[in-house]
Amino acid sequence: MTTAEVYFKTGMGLEQFAAWFRELMNLRDVNRSPFQLEQQRYGVNYGGDYFLFEVLGVELRLLRNQGEVEIPEHGDYYLYVMVRINTASLSSSIAENIGNLVNAEGIEAIVDSVA
């Protein structure tokens, strides 16, 4: 899987931003995969609490930019979404689209491709 990231500069907490993001992206409040139904999760490798959203074969992981998953180059951005899908060009395109939608709503967002 390839990954692209979208960083968000916001004063919202993780849970509040997740609810806002879910509404903006028109996402369901549970995932479709039986082993990933719950969106709010906990994982040491993901810095504690995080959210996992699934849509159209794309995984969107909403993380705090701290701890094990901190990206120091984007330290001014409190939250970010990892966009994971099998196609590199598609993950970048989806990340760009998410960034544009969030920016249009007045929250500063930047995109970084990890692939």
C-alpha positions in Angstrom: 0.0 0.0 0.0 1.1 3.5 -0.7 0.6 6.4 1.7 0.1 10.1 1.4 -0.5 12.4 4.4 -2.7 15.5 4.9 -1.8 17.7 7.9 -4.3 19.9 9.7 -3.6 23.1 11.6 -6.6 23.2 14.0 -7.5 23.9 17.6 -10.0 21.0 17.6 -9.2 17.9 19.6 -9.0 14.5 18.0 -12.6 13.5 18.7 -14.1 16.8 17.7 -12.1 16.9 14.5 -13.0 13.3 13.7 -16.7 14.1 13.9 -16.2 17.2 11.8 -14.1 15.3 9.2 -16.6 12.4 9.0 -19.4 15.0 8.2 -17.2 16.9 5.7 -16.3 13.6 3.9 -19.8 12.2 4.2 -18.5 9.1 5.9 -20.5 6.5 7.8 -20.1 6.3 11.6 -19.0 2.6 11.4 -16.7 0.9 8.9 -17.8 -1.8 6.6 -15.1 -4.5 7.2 -16.2 -6.8 10.1 -12.8 -6.7 11.7 -12.6 -2.8 11.5 -16.2 -1.8 12.4 -15.2 0.6 15.2 -13.6 3.9 13.9 -12.2 5.1 17.2 -9.3 2.9 18.1 -6.2 2.7 20.3 -2.8 1.6 19.2 0.6 2.2 20.7 2.2 2.3 17.2 -0.3 5.1 16.3 0.4 7.3 19.3 -2.6 6.2 21.4 -6.1 7.1 20.4 -6.7 7.5 16.6 -9.5 7.0 14.1 -9.7 4.6 11.2 -12.2 5.4 8.4 -12.8 3.1 5.4 -14.3 4.2 2.1 -14.0 2.7 -1.4 -11.0 0.6 -0.5 -9.2 3.5 1.0 -8.0 3.6 4.6 -7.9 7.0 6.3 -6.1 7.1 9.7 -6.6 10.3 11.7 -3.7 10.7 14.1 -2.3 13.2 16.5 1.1 14.5 15.3 2.9 13.4 18.5 4.7 10.4 20.0 5.6 7.4 17.8 3.8 8.9 14.8 5.1 12.5 15.1 6.4 14.0 11.9 8.7 16.8 13.2 8.8 18.6 9.8 5.1 19.3 10.3 5.2 20.1 14.0 2.9 23.1 13.6 0.1 20.7 12.5 -1.6 19.0 15.4 -3.5 16.3 13.4 -3.0 14.5 10.2 -4.6 11.8 8.0 -2.7 9.0 6.5 -4.3 8.0 3.1 -3.5 4.4 2.3 -4.5 2.6 -0.9 -2.8 0.2 -3.4 -2.2 2.9 -6.1 0.4 5.7 -5.5 -1.2 8.2 -7.9 -4.6 7.6 -6.4 -3.4 8.0 -2.8 -1.9 11.4 -3.7 -5.0 12.5 -5.6 -7.3 11.6 -2.7 -5.0 13.4 -0.3 -5.0 16.5 -2.5 -8.7 16.4 -2.7 -9.0 16.1 1.1 -6.6 19.0 1.6 -8.6 21.1 -0.9 -11.9 20.4 0.9 -10.5 21.1 4.3 -8.8 24.3 3.2 -12.1 25.4 1.6 -13.7 25.0 5.0 -11.2 27.4 6.6 -8.8 24.9 8.2 -5.3 25.1 7.0 -4.2 21.8 5.4 -1.1 20.7 3.6 -0.4 17.4 1.7 2.8 15.4 1.8 3.4 12.2 -0.2 5.3 9.4 1.7 5.4 7.1 -1.4 
